[in-house]
Amino acid sequence: MSLSYTNLPVYVGHRNSSEPTKPSEQMSMLPATNVSVTYAAQPSANRKLGKEVSQTDQYNIGGPLSAQLSFQTLLVNDVPYFESGYAFFSGNDAGFFPVQVGSGVFNKCYLQDYTVSIQPYQPVTVDVSFVSLDPATEQQISGDPNPYENPFSVDPPFDGDEVVYGHTCSVENMTDVVGSVQGSITHRKSYGRTPVFTLGSINATDVLLNSIETETTITSTGLENLINFSGDTTTNDIGIALNTTKGDSIRYLTGIVVSGGAEVHQESYSVAGGDTLETSATLSEIIL
């Protein structure tokens, strides 16, 4: 059986919910452009003293099964069918989400990181990575036969003016770090977690949130200050407003803010014959 991309949409459910069924107001499709799923068991070699490894019993279970889910999505405003699917953007998240790919449901998906990429005249994209501690198992890969069925009676094709583009975004206080002309911005937010395993359970019973950090890289045509051995510390908040071509800000992610006190730990610049100077600065921030 061959499955087309049209049969494998991506849905994300509400925070701390389990096994919602699509379509519903608890499970919303995202305008994803690609998706990847990787399963990983953790076997350990079954070697015993004084005995050869049996060809029919080569491995023991060495740890839990985990599934890595990654996808890229556009940012679209004012489409109710998509909006709750962006819930992972809000807050410093210690919770989990159900994620559905085609008809396969992955429960207890914890956000590992997301990266927002902004370039002129290109749609703003978000690369998202989850780890599922309770993935779909012992079933075939199957598609969603009715991906556009939904409770809002709206076909997912949406107004292109509601898409966020790089040239419609605005920046604030960028010149504290780089030149007045910015070419691209990449903002990554990552979450460090530790799963908690208890006796009598195959899967983790809880996950502790240990750290939240951001890393923002800005390309430009200049640098405000070349760093020394300790880097450089920002004094003002650096803001990125994410706007549609209509000039509207998106409700679920009003913008990106790198707080004053973040540190510039890496800078670079280069130029080639016949070209202009290109610079890059990377800011790091510890939130938790």
MARDOLUM-469661 format. One record per residue (C-alpha): residue number from 1; residue in three letters; chain; x, y, z negated. Coordinates in steps of 0.02 Angstrom, whole numbers. Last residue first. Layout:
// residues N
+-----+-----+-------+--------+--------+--------+
:   n : res : chain :     c1 :     c2 :     c3 :
+-----+-----+-------+--------+--------+--------+
: NUM : ala :     A :      X :      Y :      Z :
...
+-----+-----+-------+--------+--------+--------+
// end
This chain:
// residues 288
+-----+-----+-------+--------+--------+--------+
:   n : res : chain :     c1 :     c2 :     c3 :
+-----+-----+-------+--------+--------+--------+
: 288 : leu :     A :    737 :   1401 :  -1677 :
: 287 : ile :     A :    735 :   1548 :  -1556 :
: 286 : ile :     A :    919 :   1542 :  -1507 :
: 285 : glu :     A :    956 :   1656 :  -1359 :
: 284 : ser :     A :   1082 :   1643 :  -1218 :
: 283 : leu :     A :   1111 :   1771 :  -1080 :
: 282 : thr :     A :   1199 :   1727 :   -917 :
: 281 : ala :     A :   1270 :   1863 :   -803 :
: 280 : ser :     A :   1302 :   1851 :   -616 :
: 279 : thr :     A :   1384 :   1970 :   -493 :
: 278 : glu :     A :   1387 :   1990 :   -305 :
: 277 : leu :     A :   1498 :   2122 :   -223 :
: 276 : thr :     A :   1455 :   2164 :    -44 :
: 275 : asp :     A :   1499 :   2070 :    115 :
: 274 : gly :     A :   1611 :   2097 :    265 :
: 273 : gly :     A :   1748 :   1989 :    189 :
: 272 : ala :     A :   1685 :   1895 :     37 :
: 271 : val :     A :   1646 :   1957 :   -138 :
: 270 : ser :     A :   1636 :   1877 :   -309 :
: 269 : tyr :     A :   1581 :   1913 :   -487 :
: 268 : ser :     A :   1557 :   1810 :   -643 :
: 267 : glu :     A :   1487 :   1827 :   -818 :
: 266 : gln :     A :   1456 :   1704 :   -960 :
: 265 : his :     A :   1413 :   1718 :  -1143 :
: 264 : val :     A :   1297 :   1868 :  -1145 :
: 263 : glu :     A :   1212 :   1859 :  -1314 :
: 262 : ala :     A :   1032 :   1882 :  -1367 :
: 261 : gly :     A :   1012 :   2009 :  -1507 :
: 260 : gly :     A :    872 :   2103 :  -1421 :
: 259 : ser :     A :    744 :   1977 :  -1366 :
: 258 : val :     A :    738 :   1896 :  -1195 :
: 257 : val :     A :    557 :   1919 :  -1143 :
: 256 : ile :     A :    467 :   1830 :  -1003 :
: 255 : gly :     A :    295 :   1887 :   -950 :
: 254 : thr :     A :    108 :   1876 :   -973 :
: 253 : leu :     A :    111 :   1687 :   -966 :
: 252 : tyr :     A :    -66 :   1619 :   -985 :
: 251 : arg :     A :   -156 :   1776 :   -925 :
: 250 : ile :     A :    -58 :   1810 :   -767 :
: 249 : ser :     A :    -21 :   1993 :   -736 :
: 248 : asp :     A :   -119 :   2076 :   -596 :
: 247 : gly :     A :    -32 :   2182 :   -464 :
: 246 : lys :     A :   -137 :   2111 :   -322 :
: 245 : thr :     A :     20 :   2024 :   -256 :
: 244 : thr :     A :     24 :   1933 :   -423 :
: 243 : asn :     A :    128 :   1990 :   -570 :
: 242 : leu :     A :    255 :   1910 :   -686 :
: 241 : ala :     A :    332 :   2046 :   -794 :
: 240 : ile :     A :    514 :   2014 :   -841 :
: 239 : gly :     A :    575 :   2095 :  -1001 :
: 238 : ile :     A :    744 :   2123 :  -1083 :
: 237 : asp :     A :    725 :   2170 :  -1265 :
: 236 : asn :     A :    856 :   2297 :  -1319 :
: 235 : thr :     A :   1022 :   2284 :  -1411 :
: 234 : thr :     A :   1106 :   2146 :  -1311 :
: 233 : thr :     A :   1260 :   2062 :  -1385 :
: 232 : asp :     A :   1421 :   2032 :  -1288 :
: 231 : gly :     A :   1537 :   1883 :  -1279 :
: 230 : ser :     A :   1653 :   1839 :  -1422 :
: 229 : phe :     A :   1811 :   1821 :  -1315 :
: 228 : asn :     A :   1777 :   1984 :  -1221 :
: 227 : ile :     A :   1635 :   2024 :  -1101 :
: 226 : leu :     A :   1645 :   2137 :   -948 :
: 225 : asn :     A :   1517 :   2275 :   -969 :
: 224 : glu :     A :   1374 :   2340 :   -861 :
: 223 : leu :     A :   1402 :   2213 :   -722 :
: 222 : gly :     A :   1366 :   2247 :   -539 :
: 221 : thr :     A :   1275 :   2194 :   -381 :
: 220 : ser :     A :   1152 :   2075 :   -463 :
: 219 : thr :     A :   1118 :   1895 :   -509 :
: 218 : ile :     A :   1030 :   1861 :   -674 :
: 217 : thr :     A :   1042 :   1700 :   -776 :
: 216 : thr :     A :    931 :   1673 :   -927 :
: 215 : glu :     A :    960 :   1536 :  -1055 :
: 214 : thr :     A :    832 :   1501 :  -1191 :
: 213 : glu :     A :    841 :   1397 :  -1348 :
: 212 : ile :     A :    718 :   1303 :  -1458 :
: 211 : ser :     A :    782 :   1182 :  -1589 :
: 210 : asn :     A :    738 :   1038 :  -1704 :
: 209 : leu :     A :    557 :    995 :  -1664 :
: 208 : leu :     A :    520 :    831 :  -1751 :
: 207 : val :     A :    424 :    696 :  -1659 :
: 206 : asp :     A :    299 :    579 :  -1742 :
: 205 : thr :     A :    241 :    399 :  -1738 :
: 204 : ala :     A :    370 :    344 :  -1610 :
: 203 : asn :     A :    311 :    193 :  -1512 :
: 202 : ile :     A :    325 :      9 :  -1556 :
: 201 : ser :     A :    249 :     31 :  -1728 :
: 200 : gly :     A :    256 :    -88 :  -1877 :
: 199 : leu :     A :    398 :     -2 :  -1966 :
: 198 : thr :     A :    417 :    182 :  -1926 :
: 197 : phe :     A :    503 :    279 :  -1787 :
: 196 : val :     A :    524 :    469 :  -1788 :
: 195 : pro :     A :    574 :    551 :  -1623 :
: 194 : thr :     A :    701 :    695 :  -1633 :
: 193 : arg :     A :    674 :    850 :  -1526 :
: 192 : gly :     A :    775 :    991 :  -1447 :
: 191 : tyr :     A :    669 :   1107 :  -1339 :
: 190 : ser :     A :    732 :   1203 :  -1189 :
: 189 : lys :     A :    680 :   1368 :  -1108 :
: 188 : arg :     A :    762 :   1411 :   -942 :
: 187 : his :     A :    750 :   1579 :   -853 :
: 186 : thr :     A :    823 :   1602 :   -679 :
: 185 : ile :     A :    825 :   1776 :   -603 :
: 184 : ser :     A :    871 :   1831 :   -428 :
: 183 : gly :     A :    941 :   1978 :   -330 :
: 182 : gln :     A :    943 :   2119 :   -458 :
: 181 : val :     A :    991 :   2295 :   -402 :
: 180 : ser :     A :   1019 :   2415 :   -549 :
: 179 : gly :     A :   1178 :   2327 :   -603 :
: 178 : val :     A :   1189 :   2202 :   -745 :
: 177 : val :     A :   1177 :   2195 :   -936 :
: 176 : asp :     A :   1088 :   2349 :  -1003 :
: 175 : thr :     A :   1031 :   2375 :   -823 :
: 174 : met :     A :    903 :   2237 :   -850 :
: 173 : asn :     A :    808 :   2349 :   -972 :
: 172 : glu :     A :    639 :   2307 :   -895 :
: 171 : val :     A :    597 :   2201 :   -743 :
: 170 : ser :     A :    452 :   2193 :   -621 :
: 169 : cys :     A :    380 :   2047 :   -523 :
: 168 : thr :     A :    291 :   2074 :   -356 :
: 167 : his :     A :    447 :   2040 :   -252 :
: 166 : gly :     A :    472 :   1872 :   -338 :
: 165 : tyr :     A :    299 :   1811 :   -298 :
: 164 : val :     A :    155 :   1761 :   -413 :
: 163 : val :     A :     10 :   1680 :   -320 :
: 162 : glu :     A :   -163 :   1760 :   -340 :
: 161 : asp :     A :   -151 :   1846 :   -170 :
: 160 : gly :     A :   -141 :   1674 :    -91 :
: 159 : asp :     A :   -322 :   1644 :   -139 :
: 158 : phe :     A :   -343 :   1464 :   -189 :
: 157 : pro :     A :   -363 :   1293 :   -110 :
: 156 : pro :     A :   -417 :   1198 :   -266 :
: 155 : asp :     A :   -598 :   1175 :   -209 :
: 154 : val :     A :   -708 :   1254 :   -341 :
: 153 : ser :     A :   -860 :   1166 :   -414 :
: 152 : phe :     A :   -797 :   1209 :   -589 :
: 151 : pro :     A :   -817 :   1033 :   -658 :
: 150 : asn :     A :   -691 :    960 :   -537 :
: 149 : glu :     A :   -675 :    843 :   -388 :
: 148 : tyr :     A :   -525 :    897 :   -285 :
: 147 : pro :     A :   -418 :    745 :   -320 :
: 146 : asn :     A :   -552 :    619 :   -274 :
: 145 : pro :     A :   -463 :    454 :   -238 :
: 144 : asp :     A :   -328 :    488 :   -368 :
: 143 : gly :     A :   -182 :    378 :   -325 :
: 142 : ser :     A :   -121 :    215 :   -397 :
: 141 : ile :     A :     48 :    152 :   -454 :
: 140 : gln :     A :     15 :    -24 :   -514 :
: 139 : gln :     A :    -16 :    -70 :   -694 :
: 138 : glu :     A :     80 :   -144 :   -839 :
: 137 : thr :     A :    120 :     25 :   -918 :
: 136 : ala :     A :     56 :    205 :   -926 :
: 135 : pro :     A :    169 :    304 :  -1041 :
: 134 : asp :     A :    164 :    322 :  -1230 :
: 133 : leu :     A :    322 :    415 :  -1282 :
: 132 : ser :     A :    314 :    527 :  -1129 :
: 131 : val :     A :    460 :    645 :  -1098 :
: 130 : phe :     A :    418 :    807 :  -1008 :
: 129 : ser :     A :    515 :    915 :   -885 :
: 128 : val :     A :    447 :   1069 :   -794 :
: 127 : asp :     A :    519 :   1165 :   -646 :
: 126 : val :     A :    424 :   1328 :   -627 :
: 125 : thr :     A :    417 :   1419 :   -461 :
: 124 : val :     A :    394 :   1602 :   -417 :
: 123 : pro :     A :    337 :   1612 :   -236 :
: 122 : gln :     A :    474 :   1683 :   -125 :
: 121 : tyr :     A :    487 :   1860 :    -57 :
: 120 : pro :     A :    628 :   1903 :   -178 :
: 119 : gln :     A :    684 :   1763 :   -295 :
: 118 : ile :     A :    620 :   1710 :   -466 :
: 117 : ser :     A :    648 :   1537 :   -540 :
: 116 : val :     A :    562 :   1489 :   -704 :
: 115 : thr :     A :    640 :   1338 :   -788 :
: 114 : tyr :     A :    548 :   1225 :   -909 :
: 113 : asp :     A :    616 :   1113 :  -1044 :
: 112 : gln :     A :    588 :    956 :  -1147 :
: 111 : leu :     A :    399 :    967 :  -1168 :
: 110 : tyr :     A :    330 :    817 :  -1261 :
: 109 : cys :     A :    211 :    699 :  -1174 :
: 108 : lys :     A :    111 :    597 :  -1299 :
: 107 : asn :     A :      8 :    508 :  -1168 :
: 106 : phe :     A :     47 :    473 :   -985 :
: 105 : val :     A :   -108 :    438 :   -881 :
: 104 : gly :     A :    -94 :    356 :   -709 :
: 103 : ser :     A :   -234 :    401 :   -588 :
: 102 : gly :     A :   -129 :    515 :   -478 :
: 101 : val :     A :     -6 :    586 :   -603 :
: 100 : gln :     A :    -91 :    625 :   -769 :
:  99 : val :     A :     -7 :    716 :   -913 :
:  98 : pro :     A :    -69 :    711 :  -1093 :
:  97 : phe :     A :     10 :    845 :  -1201 :
:  96 : phe :     A :    115 :    853 :  -1359 :
:  95 : gly :     A :    139 :    978 :  -1499 :
:  94 : ala :     A :    290 :   1068 :  -1573 :
:  93 : asp :     A :    277 :   1208 :  -1447 :
:  92 : asn :     A :    348 :   1379 :  -1473 :
:  91 : gly :     A :    190 :   1463 :  -1411 :
:  90 : ser :     A :    104 :   1463 :  -1242 :
:  89 : phe :     A :    187 :   1394 :  -1087 :
:  88 : phe :     A :    126 :   1216 :  -1121 :
:  87 : ala :     A :    -52 :   1277 :  -1092 :
:  86 : tyr :     A :    -24 :   1294 :   -904 :
:  85 : gly :     A :   -150 :   1157 :   -866 :
:  84 : ser :     A :   -283 :   1261 :   -954 :
:  83 : glu :     A :   -276 :   1386 :   -810 :
:  82 : phe :     A :   -283 :   1277 :   -657 :
:  81 : tyr :     A :   -470 :   1249 :   -630 :
:  80 : pro :     A :   -508 :   1422 :   -699 :
:  79 : val :     A :   -411 :   1506 :   -556 :
:  78 : asp :     A :   -371 :   1686 :   -606 :
:  77 : asn :     A :   -183 :   1678 :   -583 :
:  76 : val :     A :    -69 :   1556 :   -494 :
:  75 : leu :     A :    109 :   1512 :   -543 :
:  74 : leu :     A :    179 :   1376 :   -430 :
:  73 : thr :     A :    227 :   1205 :   -495 :
:  72 : gln :     A :    378 :   1092 :   -496 :
:  71 : phe :     A :    371 :    922 :   -578 :
:  70 : ser :     A :    465 :    814 :   -700 :
:  69 : leu :     A :    409 :    663 :   -798 :
:  68 : gln :     A :    531 :    556 :   -896 :
:  67 : ala :     A :    460 :    394 :   -965 :
:  66 : ser :     A :    517 :    311 :  -1125 :
:  65 : leu :     A :    516 :    131 :  -1181 :
:  64 : pro :     A :    575 :    104 :  -1359 :
:  63 : gly :     A :    740 :     29 :  -1413 :
:  62 : gly :     A :    856 :   -121 :  -1401 :
:  61 : ile :     A :    737 :   -256 :  -1343 :
:  60 : asn :     A :    843 :   -411 :  -1317 :
:  59 : tyr :     A :    928 :   -461 :  -1155 :
:  58 : gln :     A :    991 :   -613 :  -1061 :
:  57 : asp :     A :    855 :   -740 :  -1100 :
:  56 : thr :     A :    824 :   -842 :   -942 :
:  55 : gln :     A :   1005 :   -847 :   -886 :
:  54 : ser :     A :   1056 :   -894 :  -1063 :
:  53 : val :     A :   1212 :   -806 :  -1124 :
:  52 : glu :     A :   1340 :   -937 :  -1177 :
:  51 : lys :     A :   1344 :   -988 :  -1359 :
:  50 : gly :     A :   1476 :   -996 :  -1495 :
:  49 : leu :     A :   1436 :   -824 :  -1564 :
:  48 : lys :     A :   1280 :   -747 :  -1490 :
:  47 : arg :     A :   1259 :   -624 :  -1347 :
:  46 : asn :     A :   1088 :   -554 :  -1301 :
:  45 : ala :     A :   1141 :   -392 :  -1217 :
:  44 : ser :     A :   1037 :   -242 :  -1274 :
:  43 : pro :     A :    892 :   -173 :  -1174 :
:  42 : gln :     A :    831 :      8 :  -1181 :
:  41 : ala :     A :    689 :     28 :  -1055 :
:  40 : ala :     A :    686 :    182 :   -944 :
:  39 : tyr :     A :    542 :    238 :   -833 :
:  38 : thr :     A :    568 :    383 :   -713 :
:  37 : val :     A :    428 :    492 :   -642 :
:  36 : ser :     A :    453 :    631 :   -512 :
:  35 : val :     A :    331 :    764 :   -453 :
:  34 : asn :     A :    329 :    890 :   -311 :
:  33 : thr :     A :    240 :   1050 :   -256 :
:  32 : ala :     A :    123 :   1063 :   -406 :
:  31 : pro :     A :    -29 :   1177 :   -402 :
:  30 : leu :     A :    -84 :   1112 :   -573 :
:  29 : met :     A :   -241 :   1009 :   -602 :
:  28 : ser :     A :   -331 :   1030 :   -766 :
:  27 : met :     A :   -377 :    901 :   -899 :
:  26 : gln :     A :   -483 :    956 :  -1047 :
:  25 : glu :     A :   -613 :   1047 :   -939 :
:  24 : ser :     A :   -646 :    879 :   -859 :
:  23 : pro :     A :   -606 :    782 :   -702 :
:  22 : lys :     A :   -508 :    684 :   -753 :
:  21 : thr :     A :   -510 :    580 :   -910 :
:  20 : pro :     A :   -432 :    635 :  -1072 :
:  19 : glu :     A :   -315 :    504 :  -1143 :
:  18 : ser :     A :   -251 :    594 :  -1296 :
:  17 : ser :     A :   -259 :    775 :  -1354 :
:  16 : asn :     A :   -120 :    863 :  -1450 :
:  15 : arg :     A :   -116 :   1014 :  -1331 :
:  14 : his :     A :   -246 :   1008 :  -1193 :
:  13 : gly :     A :   -220 :    911 :  -1033 :
:  12 : val :     A :   -100 :    924 :   -887 :
:  11 : tyr :     A :   -146 :    861 :   -713 :
:  10 : val :     A :    -31 :    822 :   -566 :
:   9 : pro :     A :    -98 :    770 :   -396 :
:   8 : leu :     A :    -48 :    604 :   -318 :
:   7 : asn :     A :   -173 :    560 :   -181 :
:   6 : thr :     A :   -129 :    706 :    -66 :
:   5 : tyr :     A :     55 :    658 :    -82 :
:   4 : ser :     A :     12 :    503 :     17 :
:   3 : leu :     A :     12 :    326 :    -51 :
:   2 : ser :     A :     64 :    172 :     47 :
:   1 : met :     A :      0 :      0 :      0 :
+-----+-----+-------+--------+--------+--------+
// end
